Amino acid sequence: MALITLDEVSKEFVVRIRAGRIRRTTRTVTAVDRVSFAVEAGSMVGYIGPNGAGKSTTVKMLIGILVPSSGRVVVDGRDPSRERVEVTRRIGVVVGQRSQLWWDLPLADSFELLRHVYRVPAARHAEVLAGFVELLDLGPFLRTPVRQLSLGQRMRGELAAALLHEPPVVLLDEPTIGLDIASKDAVRRFLLELNRERGTTVLLTTHDLADVERLCRRLIVIDHGRVVEDTTVADIVRRHGDHRTLVVDLDDPVPDLIVPGAELVRVEGPRHWLRFSRADHTAASLLDAVARHHAVHDLSLEEPSIEEIVGRIYRGETDPGT
């Protein structure tokens, strides 16, 4: 059963453009152009694309903030634009700068206020909150005012706030943006546990390919308002994200570093960028080859950006043999 359905959905905006010192003209801009897809109950689906592709506009139509210009949007059997209050009770949302937490109140007080907003019985609220506190490690700062929380702590609080009423559908817009590695890992583990234990349906928009690879099996790619790919994550990565970059900091600069199986694409002092095919090599094997001859101070691994992958898809570029 599909909990999210978009059928030939378009959204247009009329914008005013300066056409002289005084005169203005109007122009119609299509943000979403005849988008159709369905998200089955219990699935986790990535919805990606470059800035301005139409991701956030789609999410706002699913929430009911925007009304489609044409087509049909259904969330858990309801039209978000006509039944917004009821849909709000059936979904959890973490979107951009939109916060459900009260800035000057302790985190626990925000959770208690939201219990009343969603009319959750006290006993059930306490049970669900206890599970979230453990999964997201919220205990140490439950009594801390939201304004004093770090970005990672606040995002974990936002996730709990969005899900305390146990919605069957969750819409996440960049849930790990700006977070450190530990906070990203905590958020991802929580979402995987939520999906596995409760069967929560998740639609995730992100610019972090690692989020998609860790959380989603299916990936929908949108560009210029249109769906250009709807397939598995493994297929997208195989065809369009086949290269990764190992960034190695050596103790001493080596301008002509040679590593079999990798292309040296950039050098800045002791820092070297080594591009390699994920099908032929692993980061560990390349690091081992470097460490045999040079002292390694630090390292990191860069995945291809969403913009790069979507750009290749939009231009129709594929690897030989696909």
Phi, psi and chi 1 to 4 in degrees:
 res  aa     phi    psi   chi1   chi2   chi3   chi4
   1 MET       -  131.0 -178.8 -178.1   69.5      -
   2 ALA   -83.2  127.5      -      -      -      -
   3 LEU   -94.0  -18.7  -72.7 -171.8      -      -
   4 ILE  -129.1  127.5  -62.9  174.3      -      -
   5 THR  -136.6  128.9  -58.4      -      -      -
   6 LEU  -121.1  127.0  -72.4   88.6      -      -
   7 ASP  -124.8  104.1 -176.3   13.7      -      -
   8 GLU    52.4   48.2  -70.3  -70.7  -52.2      -
   9 VAL   -87.2  130.2  172.5      -      -      -
  10 SER  -128.9  150.5  -65.4      -      -      -
  11 LYS  -137.6  122.3 -179.6   60.3 -177.3  176.0
  12 GLU  -116.6  147.0  -61.6  175.1  -16.7      -
  13 PHE  -124.9  141.4  -64.0   95.3      -      -
  14 VAL   -98.0  120.5  176.7      -      -      -
  15 VAL  -115.8  148.6  -62.5      -      -      -
  16 ARG   -98.4  133.3  -65.3  175.7   61.3   83.8
  17 ILE  -123.4  135.2  -56.7  171.2      -      -
  18 ARG   -67.2  130.0  177.5  177.6  -69.0 -178.7
  19 ALA  -124.5   27.0      -      -      -      -
  20 GLY   156.0 -170.8      -      -      -      -
  21 ARG   -69.3  -30.4  -64.8 -175.6   63.2 -179.1
  22 ILE  -122.4  -42.8  -61.2  176.5      -      -
  23 ARG   -68.8  143.6 -167.3  166.8   66.2   89.8
  24 ARG  -125.7  145.1  -60.9  -71.2 -170.6  -87.6
  25 THR  -118.9  161.7   61.1      -      -      -
  26 THR  -110.8  150.4   60.4      -      -      -
  27 ARG  -142.0  141.7  179.6  165.5   64.4   93.7
  28 THR   -94.1  125.3  -60.5      -      -      -
  29 VAL  -111.5  128.5  175.3      -      -      -
  30 THR   -95.0  109.7  -58.4      -      -      -
  31 ALA   -84.6  -37.2      -      -      -      -
  32 VAL  -129.8  129.8  173.6      -      -      -
  33 ASP  -124.2   97.3 -171.1    3.0      -      -
  34 ARG    52.4   53.5  -67.9  171.4  -66.4  171.7
  35 VAL   -85.4  131.1  166.3      -      -      -
  36 SER  -134.3  127.9  -64.1      -      -      -
  37 PHE  -167.6  162.9   64.1   81.6      -      -
  38 ALA  -131.8  143.2      -      -      -      -
  39 VAL  -116.1  117.7  177.8      -      -      -
  40 GLU   -74.8  152.6  -60.0  -60.9  -44.9      -
  41 ALA   -58.5  134.2      -      -      -      -
  42 GLY    84.1    3.6      -      -      -      -
  43 SER   -98.7  160.1   60.1      -      -      -
  44 MET  -120.4  116.8  -60.8 -177.2   74.7      -
  45 VAL  -121.8  131.3  177.7      -      -      -
  46 GLY   -87.5  140.0      -      -      -      -
  47 TYR  -130.4  101.4 -171.6   53.9      -      -
  48 ILE  -124.2  166.1   69.7  169.3      -      -
  49 GLY   167.3  165.9      -      -      -      -
  50 PRO   -70.0  170.7   26.6  -34.1      -      -
  51 ASN   -57.9  134.9  -69.7  -31.2      -      -
  52 GLY    84.2    6.2      -      -      -      -
  53 ALA   -75.0  -24.7      -      -      -      -
  54 GLY   120.0    6.5      -      -      -      -
  55 LYS   -63.0  -54.2  -56.7 -173.7  -56.9  -63.0
  56 SER   -65.9  -35.0  -66.2      -      -      -
  57 THR   -62.7  -40.7  -60.2      -      -      -
  58 THR   -61.4  -47.1  -55.9      -      -      -
  59 VAL   -61.5  -40.4  170.5      -      -      -
  60 LYS   -66.1  -31.5  -70.8  174.3 -178.5  176.5
  61 MET   -71.4  -34.7  -72.4 -170.4  -74.1      -
  62 LEU   -67.3  -32.8  -69.0  170.6      -      -
  63 ILE   -77.3  -29.8  -62.0  169.9      -      -
  64 GLY   104.6    2.8      -      -      -      -
  65 ILE   -68.7  -38.1  -65.1  174.2      -      -
  66 LEU  -113.5  147.4  -65.8  177.1      -      -
  67 VAL  -102.7  129.7  179.4      -      -      -
  68 PRO   -59.9  145.0  -19.4   30.5      -      -
  69 SER   -71.9  -31.6  -57.8      -      -      -
  70 SER  -159.1  164.8   61.9      -      -      -
  71 GLY    91.5 -174.8      -      -      -      -
  72 ARG  -131.4  131.8 -175.7  172.6   65.3  101.8
  73 VAL  -118.9  129.1  177.3      -      -      -
  74 VAL  -132.5  128.2  179.7      -      -      -
  75 VAL  -124.2  115.0  177.2      -      -      -
  76 ASP    52.0   43.8 -162.9   16.0      -      -
  77 GLY    80.7    8.6      -      -      -      -
  78 ARG  -129.4  153.8  -63.8  166.4  175.9   83.6
  79 ASP   -88.5  111.9 -177.6  -25.6      -      -
  80 PRO   -58.8  -35.6  -22.1   33.3      -      -
  81 SER   -74.5  -24.0   62.4      -      -      -
  82 ARG  -102.1  -24.2  -63.5 -178.1  178.2 -178.9
  83 GLU  -126.5   52.7  -56.7  172.7   83.5      -
  84 ARG   -63.7  -41.6 -174.3  174.9  173.7 -171.6
  85 VAL   -62.9  -45.6  173.3      -      -      -
  86 GLU   -67.6  -39.4 -172.7   57.4   34.5      -
  87 VAL   -64.7  -38.6  167.8      -      -      -
  88 THR   -58.5  -35.2  -61.4      -      -      -
  89 ARG   -72.8  -17.9  -63.6 -175.5 -176.4  -80.8
  90 ARG  -102.9   -1.9  -55.3  -71.0  -62.9  166.8
  91 ILE  -129.8  156.0   62.6  174.4      -      -
  92 GLY  -114.8  138.7      -      -      -      -
  93 VAL  -134.0  129.8 -177.7      -      -      -
  94 VAL  -126.7  105.2  178.6      -      -      -
  95 VAL  -130.1  118.5  176.8      -      -      -
  96 GLY    45.6 -126.4      -      -      -      -
  97 GLN   -89.8    2.1  -59.7  -57.8  -46.8      -
  98 ARG   -72.4  121.8  178.3  179.5  178.7  -89.4
  99 SER  -116.2  142.9  178.2      -      -      -
 100 GLN  -101.7    2.9  -60.5 -174.2   78.2      -
 101 LEU  -100.6  145.4  -55.5  174.8      -      -
 102 TRP   -85.2  121.2  -81.2  -99.3      -      -
 103 TRP   -55.9  -42.0 -166.2 -114.4      -      -
 104 ASP   -97.2   -0.4  -67.1  -46.6      -      -
 105 LEU   -99.6  152.6  -64.9 -178.5      -      -
 106 PRO   -59.6  152.8  -22.8   33.1      -      -
 107 LEU   -55.8  -42.3 -170.6   58.9      -      -
 108 ALA   -61.1  -35.3      -      -      -      -
 109 ASP   -68.1  -36.6  -71.5    2.2      -      -
 110 SER   -61.7  -42.8  -73.7      -      -      -
 111 PHE   -62.5  -39.4  -65.7  155.4      -      -
 112 GLU   -68.1  -39.2 -179.6   61.6   20.8      -
 113 LEU   -63.8  -40.5  -75.8  168.8      -      -
 114 LEU   -66.6  -28.8  -73.1  167.4      -      -
 115 ARG   -59.2  -40.4  179.4  179.8   78.0   79.9
 116 HIS   -74.3  -36.8  -67.5  -76.9      -      -
 117 VAL   -59.0  -44.9  168.6      -      -      -
 118 TYR   -93.6   -0.3  -70.7  105.7      -      -
 119 ARG    57.4   49.1  -58.9  176.3 -175.2  175.6
 120 VAL   -89.8  130.8  179.5      -      -      -
 121 PRO   -56.0  142.2  -25.3   34.5      -      -
 122 ALA   -57.8  -42.5      -      -      -      -
 123 ALA   -65.4  -43.5      -      -      -      -
 124 ARG   -67.5  -39.9 -176.1   56.7 -174.0  165.4
 125 HIS   -58.9  -45.8  172.0   80.1      -      -
 126 ALA   -62.5  -39.8      -      -      -      -
 127 GLU   -65.9  -46.9 -178.3 -178.5  -12.7      -
 128 VAL   -66.0  -44.1  173.9      -      -      -
 129 LEU   -61.3  -40.6  179.0   57.7      -      -
 130 ALA   -59.8  -40.4      -      -      -      -
 131 GLY   -65.6  -41.4      -      -      -      -
 132 PHE   -68.2  -38.5  -74.6    0.8      -      -
 133 VAL   -59.7  -40.3  167.3      -      -      -
 134 GLU   -71.0  -46.6 -179.8  179.3   -4.3      -
 135 LEU   -66.2  -37.2  -74.9  171.7      -      -
 136 LEU  -100.7    1.8  -70.9  166.8      -      -
 137 ASP    54.2   53.5 -167.1   22.7      -      -
 138 LEU   -89.5  -14.6  -60.7  175.0      -      -
 139 GLY   -50.1  -46.5      -      -      -      -
 140 PRO   -64.3  -18.9  -24.1   35.3      -      -
 141 PHE  -129.0   24.6   47.2   87.9      -      -
 142 LEU   -63.1  -31.9  -84.5  175.0      -      -
 143 ARG   -95.3    8.1  -55.9  -49.9  -47.7  173.2
 144 THR   -89.8  133.1  -56.4      -      -      -
 145 PRO   -57.7  142.3  -25.1   34.8      -      -
 146 VAL   -56.2  -37.7  171.0      -      -      -
 147 ARG   -64.2  -17.3   56.3 -176.7  164.1   76.9
 148 GLN   -97.1   -0.4  -65.8  179.6   10.4      -
 149 LEU   -80.7  150.1  -61.0  178.1      -      -
 150 SER   -71.4  168.4   69.3      -      -      -
 151 LEU   -59.8  -43.9  177.8   60.1      -      -
 152 GLY   -64.1  -42.4      -      -      -      -
 153 GLN   -64.3  -41.1  -68.5  168.9  -19.3      -
 154 ARG   -66.4  -39.4 -167.0  163.1   67.9 -111.6
 155 MET   -65.8  -38.4  179.6   53.3   69.1      -
 156 ARG   -63.7  -38.1  -78.6 -178.6  -86.2  164.1
 157 GLY   -65.3  -39.1      -      -      -      -
 158 GLU   -63.1  -40.9  -67.9  -75.1   -0.7      -
 159 LEU   -62.0  -46.1  -80.7  169.9      -      -
 160 ALA   -61.7  -43.7      -      -      -      -
 161 ALA   -61.1  -38.0      -      -      -      -
 162 ALA   -73.6  -17.3      -      -      -      -
 163 LEU  -119.5   -0.6  -59.9  170.7      -      -
 164 LEU   -63.6  -26.7  -82.9  171.9      -      -
 165 HIS   -88.1   11.3   59.8  -64.5      -      -
 166 GLU    55.5   56.0  -60.3 -177.6  -85.4      -
 167 PRO   -72.1  146.1   29.3  -36.3      -      -
 168 PRO   -75.2  -18.4   24.6  -32.7      -      -
 169 VAL  -125.5  134.5  178.5      -      -      -
 170 VAL  -125.9  130.2  178.4      -      -      -
 171 LEU  -112.2  119.9  -52.3  175.6      -      -
 172 LEU  -120.6  123.9  -57.6  175.0      -      -
 173 ASP  -114.1  104.9 -170.1    0.4      -      -
 174 GLU    55.9   57.6  -57.5  -75.0    1.8      -
 175 PRO   -70.4  -16.9   27.7  -35.9      -      -
 176 THR  -113.9    8.8   64.5      -      -      -
 177 ILE   -63.3  130.5 -170.6  169.5      -      -
 178 GLY    79.1    0.6      -      -      -      -
 179 LEU   -86.6  152.6  -57.8 -172.7      -      -
 180 ASP   -76.3  172.9   57.4   40.1      -      -
 181 ILE   -60.0  -42.7  -67.2  174.5      -      -
 182 ALA   -64.9  -41.9      -      -      -      -
 183 SER   -68.6  -39.5  -65.4      -      -      -
 184 LYS   -60.0  -43.9  -76.8 -174.0  177.6 -175.9
 185 ASP   -64.0  -39.2 -173.5   58.7      -      -
 186 ALA   -64.0  -42.4      -      -      -      -
 187 VAL   -64.6  -44.6  168.1      -      -      -
 188 ARG   -64.3  -43.2  -69.2  166.4 -177.2  160.7
 189 ARG   -63.1  -39.2  -77.8 -171.3  -74.1  105.1
 190 PHE   -63.0  -44.9  171.6   72.7      -      -
 191 LEU   -66.5  -39.0  -67.7  173.1      -      -
 192 LEU   -63.8  -42.2  -73.6  170.0      -      -
 193 GLU   -65.6  -41.1 -178.3   74.7   11.7      -
 194 LEU   -60.7  -44.6 -173.0   76.0      -      -
 195 ASN   -68.8  -41.0  176.2 -103.5      -      -
 196 ARG   -71.3  -44.9 -179.2  169.6   54.8 -111.8
 197 GLU   -84.3  -33.5  -64.3  -61.8  -38.0      -
 198 ARG  -111.4   -9.2  -58.6  172.2 -174.2  -97.8
 199 GLY    69.1   24.9      -      -      -      -
 200 THR   -66.6  134.7  -55.5      -      -      -
 201 THR   -86.2  129.4  -56.6      -      -      -
 202 VAL  -125.2  129.7  177.4      -      -      -
 203 LEU  -113.4  118.8 -177.7   66.6      -      -
 204 LEU  -116.8  122.5  167.6   70.0      -      -
 205 THR  -106.4  137.1   73.3      -      -      -
 206 THR  -161.6  160.1 -177.8      -      -      -
 207 HIS  -104.4    0.3  -82.0   78.7      -      -
 208 ASP  -100.4  106.7 -168.9  -25.2      -      -
 209 LEU   -61.7  -29.5 -172.2   59.4      -      -
 210 ALA   -64.0  -34.7      -      -      -      -
 211 ASP   -58.8  -47.6  -78.7  -11.7      -      -
 212 VAL   -64.5  -45.0  176.6      -      -      -
 213 GLU   -63.9  -37.0  -72.4 -173.8  -64.9      -
 214 ARG   -76.2  -32.7  -76.4  -77.6  -56.0  -85.0
 215 LEU  -107.9  -29.9  -61.1  172.9      -      -
 216 CYS  -117.3  147.1  -55.1      -      -      -
 217 ARG   -96.9  -36.5 -178.7  178.7  180.0  -84.6
 218 ARG  -104.9  146.1  177.9 -177.2  169.0 -160.6
 219 LEU  -136.4  127.4 -175.8   60.1      -      -
 220 ILE  -110.1  127.1  -59.5  169.9      -      -
 221 VAL  -110.9  127.6 -177.2      -      -      -
 222 ILE  -118.2  139.7 -174.5  173.4      -      -
 223 ASP  -148.6  135.3 -165.8   18.4      -      -
 224 HIS    52.5   36.6  -68.5   81.8      -      -
 225 GLY    81.7   -1.3      -      -      -      -
 226 ARG  -120.0  146.4  -65.0 -174.5  176.0 -176.4
 227 VAL   -74.8  121.4  171.9      -      -      -
 228 VAL  -108.9  -15.1  -65.8      -      -      -
 229 GLU  -149.2  142.7  -72.8  -87.8    6.2      -
 230 ASP  -146.5   94.8 -173.4  -10.2      -      -
 231 THR  -153.8 -165.6 -176.4      -      -      -
 232 THR   -86.1  155.9   64.5      -      -      -
 233 VAL   -61.3  -41.9  173.1      -      -      -
 234 ALA   -60.0  -38.2      -      -      -      -
 235 ASP   -69.3  -42.0 -177.9   52.4      -      -
 236 ILE   -61.6  -48.0  -72.6  -77.0      -      -
 237 VAL   -63.6  -40.9  170.7      -      -      -
 238 ARG   -62.4  -41.3  177.9  179.6   62.7   84.5
 239 ARG   -88.5  -29.5  -68.7 -171.7  -68.9  118.1
 240 HIS  -128.1  -15.0  -55.8  -72.1      -      -
 241 GLY  -124.0   43.5      -      -      -      -
 242 ASP   -77.7  -13.5   56.8  -28.0      -      -
 243 HIS  -110.5  143.1  -76.2   81.9      -      -
 244 ARG  -125.3  169.5  -49.0  166.2   90.7 -175.2
 245 THR  -129.8  122.8  -58.3      -      -      -
 246 LEU   -92.7  122.1  179.0   66.5      -      -
 247 VAL  -103.3  117.0 -176.3      -      -      -
 248 VAL  -118.7  127.8 -178.1      -      -      -
 249 ASP  -100.0  117.0  -71.2  -11.7      -      -
 250 LEU   -94.9  160.2  -56.2  179.4      -      -
 251 ASP   -65.6  -31.7  -76.9  -10.0      -      -
 252 ASP  -132.5  145.8  -61.2  -58.3      -      -
 253 PRO   -60.9  140.6  -18.9   31.3      -      -
 254 VAL  -135.6   91.5 -179.1      -      -      -
 255 PRO   -64.1  -25.8   21.6  -32.0      -      -
 256 ASP  -114.9   42.4   55.2  -10.3      -      -
 257 LEU   -59.9  127.5  179.8   66.4      -      -
 258 ILE  -119.5  123.1  -61.8  175.5      -      -
 259 VAL  -130.0  114.9 -179.8      -      -      -
 260 PRO   -56.2  130.9  -24.8   34.6      -      -
 261 GLY    91.0   -2.2      -      -      -      -
 262 ALA  -131.7  151.2      -      -      -      -
 263 GLU  -107.3  124.1  176.1 -171.1    3.5      -
 264 LEU   -77.3  107.6 -177.5   63.3      -      -
 265 VAL  -101.8  -13.3  -66.1      -      -      -
 266 ARG  -164.5  144.5 -175.9  176.8  167.2 -168.0
 267 VAL  -139.0  129.5  177.9      -      -      -
 268 GLU  -133.9   96.4  -71.1 -176.3    5.2      -
 269 GLY    61.3 -125.4      -      -      -      -
 270 PRO   -82.1   -3.1   29.5  -34.9      -      -
 271 ARG   -93.4  131.7  178.8  164.7  -65.7  179.5
 272 HIS  -128.6  137.3  -59.5   69.9      -      -
 273 TRP  -106.8  118.1  -78.7 -100.8      -      -
 274 LEU  -114.2  114.5  -61.2  166.8      -      -
 275 ARG   -94.4  134.4 -172.1  169.3 -176.1  -96.6
 276 PHE  -148.0  160.3   64.6   97.9      -      -
 277 SER   -84.7  127.1  168.2      -      -      -
 278 ARG   -68.3  -19.6   68.6  170.3   72.4 -140.7
 279 ALA   -75.7  -27.2      -      -      -      -
 280 ASP  -104.0  -25.8  -59.9  -33.1      -      -
 281 HIS  -144.0  163.1  -60.6  -80.7      -      -
 282 THR  -114.9  159.6   64.8      -      -      -
 283 ALA   -61.8  -35.5      -      -      -      -
 284 ALA   -64.3  -41.1      -      -      -      -
 285 SER   -67.6  -38.1   65.2      -      -      -
 286 LEU   -68.4  -41.8  -66.1 -179.6      -      -
 287 LEU   -61.1  -40.1  178.1   61.3      -      -
 288 ASP   -62.1  -40.4 -178.4   62.2      -      -
 289 ALA   -64.8  -38.3      -      -      -      -
 290 VAL   -69.7  -44.4  173.0      -      -      -
 291 ALA   -67.8  -19.3      -      -      -      -
 292 ARG   -65.0  -28.3  -73.5 -162.2 -155.8  107.4
 293 HIS  -120.3  -12.9  -55.0  -74.2      -      -
 294 HIS  -139.4  149.9  -53.0  -78.1      -      -
 295 ALA   -80.8  120.6      -      -      -      -
 296 VAL   -95.9  124.8  176.9      -      -      -
 297 HIS   -90.3  -41.0  177.1   71.4      -      -
 298 ASP  -159.4  166.2 -160.3    1.1      -      -
 299 LEU  -157.3  160.0   64.2  101.3      -      -
 300 SER  -153.7  166.1   61.2      -      -      -
 301 LEU  -125.0  125.7 -171.5   62.8      -      -
 302 GLU  -105.8  126.7  -65.9 -178.8   -6.4      -
 303 GLU   -87.4  157.4  -60.2  -73.2   -9.6      -
 304 PRO   -61.3  140.0   20.3  -31.1      -      -
 305 SER   -71.9  155.9   68.6      -      -      -
 306 ILE   -59.0  -40.4  -65.6  -63.3      -      -
 307 GLU   -59.8  -39.2  -76.5   79.1    3.5      -
 308 GLU   -65.9  -45.9  178.3 -175.9  -12.2      -
 309 ILE   -65.1  -46.5  -70.2  176.8      -      -
 310 VAL   -64.6  -36.9  172.9      -      -      -
 311 GLY   -60.8  -42.5      -      -      -      -
 312 ARG   -65.8  -40.4  -66.7 -168.3   65.9 -167.4
 313 ILE   -63.9  -45.6  -67.2  170.5      -      -
 314 TYR   -65.7  -32.6 -166.9   72.7      -      -
 315 ARG   -83.1   -3.0  -67.8 -169.9  -62.4  -89.8
 316 GLY    77.4   22.5      -      -      -      -
 317 GLU   -85.7  131.4  -62.3  175.6    5.2      -
 318 THR  -136.9  161.9   56.8      -      -      -
 319 ASP   -76.1  151.4  -64.8  -29.3      -      -
 320 PRO   -56.4  140.2  -23.5   33.7      -      -
 321 GLY    89.6   -2.2      -      -      -      -
 322 THR   -96.3      -   60.9      -      -      -
